[in-house]
Amino acid sequence: MTQAPAPPSAIRRQHDREIVALAVPAFGALVAEPLFVLADSAIVGHLGTAQLAGLGIASALLTTAVSVFVFLAYATTAAVARRVGAGDLTSAIRQGMDGIWLALLLGAAVVAAVLPTAPALVELFGASDTAAPYATTYLRISVAGIPAMLVVLAATGVLRGLQDTKTPLYVAVAGFVANAALNAGLVYGAGLGIAGSAWGTVIAQCGMAAVYLAVVIRGARRHGASLRPDAAGIRASAQAGVPLLVRTLSLRAILMIATAVAARLGDADIAAHQIALSLWSLLAFALDAIAIAGQAIIGRYLGAGDAQGARDACRRMVQWGIAVGLLLGLLVILARPVFLPLFTSDAGVENAALPALLVVALSQPVCGIVFVLDGVLMGAGDGPYLAWAMVLTLGVFTPVALLVPVLGGGLTALWGALTLMMTVRMVTLWLRARSGRWLVTGATR
């Protein structure tokens, strides 16, 4: 006697429970990460303007370096989740170890490249004569923590693939607390100045990496997975990450072009743009949390050979993305009069930012769909399509954005171009999701 299929309402409730269980801790971990820079800025800021300026330049370089390698988390999540779905935990953890070994190799390469070139990199960012020495000092010390941060990315991907987003939340919160305490103690207690801030961050990052490694190694021993580096596995991890690297670089190029165009519009516009971009980035954390849940859930379904389950989960997550996007957009509209005075008292900046923030608000449902489908296709291991779709989006956005100052458009027009960019992404991702070509089942894609 065959078992009757579960009613649609029960399936939706099951998906909702999974999404919430994974997305809420993921959101907390995502919010905790930028607090590292915030704590550093608050502590170093009291040393002087030159020190804070140096920290800002070095942090921008370090953040860029780490964000370029975020594929270590994304690709590892998808690969591990597939093997979890297939019921092969030993292979899942082995795949995760390959990602961690790749992170160590990439981290070592970054350290070797940045240490001798730190002064030139700082100069390239246009640091003043007073800020440059502090930026160089902070950069040279902090780059020692890059391997640890890349290990954190890869190990986070392992745990997400194992359907665990709570451990990354606990580690991120503990890391933030340790970072703040170490910074305060070394900067002021030990009198090390900006160097103390850099060392405090490096120690906190290494501590986070050590905790992650302990968790993964314990799991490897429990399931009999090898900890030794495997050249073929590391190469496979790198190959899976290349398309996601192309995707990330294309997105970074879009944001850099937008900032460059805003700078050409005038001081008030670039200041307003930074406010709007900061808010847009904050809202992205909430939507990215659903995308992270999507990576883990979709990979697991496909690994288990359940294409229909993956399709149903995708549909439900898109509904979540739209609902959360609508809620965030409404909050932005209601909070604009309160939000802007927190950043500026300049009437010109406020006048430029108000309509731009309205565009940000109206675009949030589109952003919700984009983030969710991005996560779904990452979870399916559909990196090559994501890469080409983002390159296409960059090709559409660039001429439109560059025409904004030529045609006399202001900041609102620029954010209209950014909304067009997100709409192009939505269309390309929706077409792929609708085609079903991403529904490739099995322990490997």
C-alpha positions in Angstrom: 0.0 0.0 0.0 1.6 3.3 -1.1 1.7 6.2 1.3 -0.5 9.2 0.3 1.5 12.3 -0.6 1.6 15.0 2.0 -0.8 17.9 1.4 0.6 21.1 0.0 0.1 23.0 3.3 2.2 20.4 5.1 5.0 20.6 2.5 5.0 24.4 2.8 5.2 24.2 6.6 8.2 21.8 6.3 10.0 24.2 3.9 9.2 27.1 6.2 10.7 25.4 9.2 13.8 24.5 7.3 14.2 28.0 5.8 13.8 29.7 9.2 16.1 27.2 11.0 18.9 27.9 8.6 18.3 31.5 7.6 17.9 33.1 11.1 21.3 32.0 12.4 22.9 32.8 9.0 21.6 36.3 9.3 23.1 36.7 12.7 26.5 35.5 11.5 26.3 37.8 8.5 25.6 40.9 10.6 28.4 40.0 13.1 31.0 40.0 10.4 31.0 43.7 9.5 31.1 44.5 13.2 34.8 43.6 13.2 35.6 46.6 11.1 33.1 48.7 13.2 34.8 47.8 16.4 38.3 48.5 15.0 37.1 51.9 13.7 35.6 52.9 17.0 38.8 52.0 18.9 41.3 53.3 16.4 39.3 56.5 15.8 40.3 57.8 19.3 44.0 57.6 18.3 43.6 60.3 15.7 42.3 61.2 12.3 45.4 59.9 10.4 45.2 56.6 12.2 41.5 56.2 11.3 42.2 57.2 7.7 44.9 54.6 7.5 42.6 51.9 9.0 40.0 52.8 6.4 42.3 52.3 3.5 43.8 49.1 4.8 40.4 47.7 5.7 39.1 48.4 2.2 42.0 46.5 0.7 41.6 43.5 3.1 37.8 43.4 2.7 38.2 43.3 -1.1 40.7 40.5 -0.8 38.4 38.4 1.4 35.2 39.1 -0.6 36.9 38.0 -3.8 37.3 34.5 -2.3 33.8 34.2 -0.9 33.3 31.4 -3.5 35.2 29.2 -0.9 32.0 29.3 1.2 29.5 29.1 -1.7 31.1 26.3 -3.7 31.9 24.3 -0.6 28.3 24.6 0.7 26.8 23.2 -2.5 29.3 20.3 -2.8 29.0 19.2 0.8 25.2 19.5 0.8 24.9 17.3 -2.3 26.9 14.5 -0.5 24.8 15.0 2.6 21.7 14.5 0.6 23.2 11.4 -0.9 23.8 10.0 2.6 27.6 10.0 2.2 28.8 12.1 5.2 32.4 10.8 4.9 32.6 12.1 1.3 30.9 15.3 2.4 33.5 16.1 5.0 36.3 15.0 2.7 35.0 17.5 0.1 35.0 20.1 2.8 38.6 19.4 3.8 39.6 19.9 0.1 37.9 23.3 0.3 39.8 24.2 3.5 43.2 23.1 2.0 42.4 25.3 -1.0 41.7 28.2 1.3 45.1 27.7 3.0 46.9 27.7 -0.3 45.1 30.8 -1.5 45.7 32.6 1.8 49.4 31.8 1.6 49.5 33.3 -1.9 47.8 36.5 -0.8 50.2 36.9 2.1 53.2 36.4 -0.3 51.7 39.0 -2.7 50.7 41.7 -0.2 53.6 41.8 2.2 56.1 43.3 -0.3 53.6 45.4 -2.1 51.8 46.9 0.9 53.2 50.4 0.5 52.4 50.5 -3.3 48.9 49.3 -2.6 48.3 52.0 0.0 49.7 54.6 -2.4 47.4 53.3 -5.2 44.4 54.0 -3.0 45.5 57.6 -2.7 46.5 57.7 1.0 47.8 61.0 2.3 51.4 61.3 3.6 50.2 61.2 7.2 47.8 58.3 6.8 50.0 56.1 4.5 52.4 54.8 7.3 49.5 53.7 9.5 47.7 52.1 6.6 50.9 50.2 5.6 51.5 49.0 9.2 47.9 47.8 9.6 47.9 46.1 6.2 51.2 44.3 6.7 50.1 42.9 10.1 46.5 42.1 9.2 47.4 40.3 6.1 48.7 37.5 8.3 45.1 36.8 9.2 44.0 36.3 5.6 44.7 32.5 5.6 42.6 32.2 8.8 39.8 34.2 7.3 39.7 32.1 4.1 39.7 29.0 6.3 36.7 30.5 8.1 34.9 31.0 4.7 35.6 27.4 3.6 34.7 25.9 7.0 31.6 27.9 7.1 30.6 26.4 3.8 31.3 22.9 5.2 28.9 23.5 8.1 26.3 25.1 6.0 26.4 22.1 3.7 26.0 19.9 6.8 22.8 22.0 7.4 24.4 23.8 10.4 24.2 27.6 10.5 24.1 27.9 14.3 27.8 27.0 14.8 28.9 29.8 12.4 26.7 32.2 14.4 28.3 31.3 17.7 31.8 31.5 16.3 31.1 34.9 14.7 29.7 36.4 17.9 32.5 35.0 20.0 35.0 36.3 17.4 33.5 39.8 17.6 33.7 39.9 21.4 37.3 38.6 21.4 38.3 41.1 18.7 36.8 44.0 20.6 38.5 43.0 23.8 41.9 42.3 22.2 41.8 45.6 20.3 41.1 47.6 23.3 43.7 45.9 25.4 46.5 46.0 22.8 45.8 49.5 21.5 45.5 51.2 24.9 46.5 48.7 27.5 49.7 47.7 25.8 50.1 51.0 24.0 50.7 49.4 20.6 48.5 51.9 18.8 47.1 50.9 15.3 49.5 47.9 15.3 47.7 46.6 18.4 44.4 46.8 16.6 45.8 44.8 13.7 47.3 42.1 16.0 44.0 41.9 17.9 42.1 41.2 14.7 44.6 38.6 13.5 44.5 36.8 16.9 40.7 36.8 16.8 40.6 35.5 13.2 43.1 32.7 14.0 41.0 31.8 17.0 37.9 31.5 14.9 39.7 29.4 12.3 41.0 27.1 15.1 37.4 26.5 16.4 36.1 25.8 12.9 39.0 23.4 12.2 38.4 21.6 15.6 34.7 21.1 14.6 35.5 19.8 11.1 38.4 17.6 12.3 36.1 16.1 14.9 33.5 15.3 12.3 36.2 13.9 10.0 37.4 11.5 12.6 33.9 10.4 13.6 33.1 9.5 10.0 36.5 8.2 9.0 37.3 11.0 6.5 40.9 11.7 5.6 42.4 15.0 6.7 45.3 14.9 4.2 45.4 17.2 1.2 44.2 15.5 -2.0 45.4 17.2 -5.2 42.5 16.0 -7.3 40.0 17.2 -4.7 41.6 20.6 -4.3 41.7 21.0 -8.0 38.0 20.2 -8.2 37.2 22.7 -5.5 39.2 25.4 -7.4 37.4 24.5 -10.7 34.0 24.8 -9.0 35.0 28.2 -7.6 36.2 29.8 -10.8 32.8 30.6 -12.2 31.7 32.0 -8.8 34.8 34.1 -8.8 33.9 35.6 -12.2 30.4 36.3 -10.8 31.8 38.0 -7.7 34.3 40.1 -9.7 31.5 41.2 -12.1 29.3 42.3 -9.2 32.2 44.1 -7.6 32.8 45.9 -10.9 29.2 47.0 -11.0 29.4 48.5 -7.5 32.7 50.2 -8.3 31.3 51.7 -11.5 28.3 53.0 -9.6 30.5 54.7 -7.0 32.7 56.2 -9.7 29.6 57.6 -11.5 28.2 59.0 -8.2 31.6 60.8 -7.6 31.2 62.5 -11.0 27.8 63.9 -9.9 29.2 66.0 -7.1 30.0 65.9 -3.4 26.4 65.8 -2.2 25.6 63.0 -4.6 28.5 60.8 -3.7 27.8 61.3 0.0 24.1 60.4 -0.5 25.2 57.4 -2.6 27.3 56.1 0.2 24.3 56.3 2.6 22.0 54.6 0.1 24.6 51.9 -0.6 25.2 51.3 3.1 21.5 50.8 3.6 21.2 48.6 0.5 24.1 46.4 1.8 22.4 46.1 5.2 19.1 45.0 3.7 21.1 42.5 1.6 22.1 40.6 4.8 18.5 39.7 5.4 18.0 38.5 1.8 21.3 36.8 1.7 20.4 34.7 4.8 17.5 33.2 2.8 19.9 32.6 -0.1 22.3 30.7 2.2 19.4 28.5 3.4 18.7 27.9 -0.3 22.2 26.8 -1.0 22.1 24.2 1.8 18.6 23.0 1.2 18.7 22.7 -2.6 22.1 20.9 -2.6 20.7 18.4 -0.1 17.6 17.7 -2.2 19.5 17.3 -5.4 22.0 15.0 -3.7 19.2 12.9 -2.5 17.8 12.6 -6.1 14.7 14.6 -5.2 14.3 17.0 -8.1 10.6 17.7 -7.3 11.5 18.5 -3.7 14.2 20.9 -4.9 11.7 22.6 -7.2 9.1 22.9 -4.5 11.7 24.3 -2.1 12.8 26.9 -4.7 9.2 28.0 -5.2 8.7 28.5 -1.5 12.0 30.4 -1.0 11.1 32.7 -3.9 7.8 33.5 -2.0 9.9 34.2 1.1 12.2 36.5 -0.9 9.3 38.5 -2.2 7.6 38.8 1.2 10.8 39.8 3.0 11.6 42.2 0.1 8.2 43.9 0.4 8.6 44.2 4.2 12.1 45.7 3.9 10.9 48.1 1.3 8.1 49.3 3.5 10.4 49.7 6.4 12.8 51.9 4.3 9.9 54.1 3.2 8.7 54.6 6.7 12.1 55.0 8.3 13.6 57.5 5.7 13.0 60.6 7.8 14.6 59.0 10.8 17.4 57.2 9.0 18.9 60.1 7.1 19.7 62.4 10.1 21.8 59.6 11.6 24.3 60.0 8.7 24.1 63.7 7.7 22.8 67.1 8.6 23.5 68.5 5.2 20.3 69.5 3.5 21.8 69.0 0.0 22.8 65.4 0.9 19.4 64.7 2.3 17.6 66.1 -0.8 19.8 63.8 -3.0 19.3 60.8 -0.8 15.5 60.9 -0.2 14.4 59.9 -3.8 17.3 57.5 -4.1 16.2 55.7 -0.9 12.7 55.5 -2.4 14.2 53.7 -5.4 16.0 51.4 -3.0 12.8 50.6 -1.2 10.8 49.9 -4.4 13.5 47.6 -5.7 13.6 45.3 -2.6 11.0 42.7 -3.9 13.2 42.3 -7.0 16.3 42.0 -4.8 14.5 39.3 -2.8 13.9 37.2 -5.9 17.5 37.7 -7.1 19.1 36.8 -3.9 17.0 33.6 -3.5 17.4 32.4 -7.0 21.2 33.2 -6.8 21.3 30.9 -3.7 19.2 28.2 -5.4 21.5 28.0 -8.4 24.6 28.1 -6.3 23.2 25.2 -4.2 22.6 23.3 -7.5 26.2 23.9 -8.5 25.2 26.0 -11.5 28.2 28.3 -11.3 28.9 28.6 -15.0 25.4 30.0 -15.7 25.7 32.4 -12.8 29.0 33.6 -14.2 27.8 34.3 -17.7 24.6 35.8 -16.4 26.5 38.3 -14.3 28.9 39.2 -17.1 25.8 39.9 -19.3 24.4 42.0 -16.5 27.6 44.0 -16.2 27.5 44.6 -20.0 24.0 46.0 -19.8 24.6 48.1 -16.7 27.9 49.8 -17.6 26.7 51.9 -20.6 23.5 52.8 -18.9 25.3 54.0 -15.8 27.9 55.9 -17.7 25.1 57.7 -19.6 23.7 59.1 -16.3 26.0 62.1 -16.0 26.2 62.6 -19.7 22.4 63.0 -20.0 22.2 65.1 -16.9 20.7 62.5 -14.6 21.3 62.6 -10.9 21.6 60.1 -8.1 18.1 58.9 -8.5 18.8 58.0 -12.2 21.9 56.1 -11.1 19.9 54.1 -8.6 17.4 53.5 -11.4 20.3 52.0 -13.3 21.2 49.8 -10.4 17.5 48.7 -10.2 17.7 47.9 -13.9 20.8 45.8 -13.1 18.9 43.8 -10.5 16.0 43.4 -12.9 18.3 42.0 -15.6 19.7 39.6 -12.9 16.1 38.6 -11.9 15.1 37.8 -15.5 18.3 35.8 -16.3 17.9 33.8 -13.0 14.2 33.3 -13.4 14.6 32.0 -16.9 17.2 29.5 -15.7 15.1 28.4 -12.7 12.0 28.0 -15.0 13.9 25.9 -17.5 14.7 23.2 -14.9 18.2 22.7 -16.4 19.7 23.3 -13.0 17.9 20.2 -11.6 20.9 17.9 -11.9 20.6 15.2 -9.2 23.3 13.0 -7.6 26.1 13.3 -5.1 28.2 15.3 -7.7 27.0 17.5 -10.5 
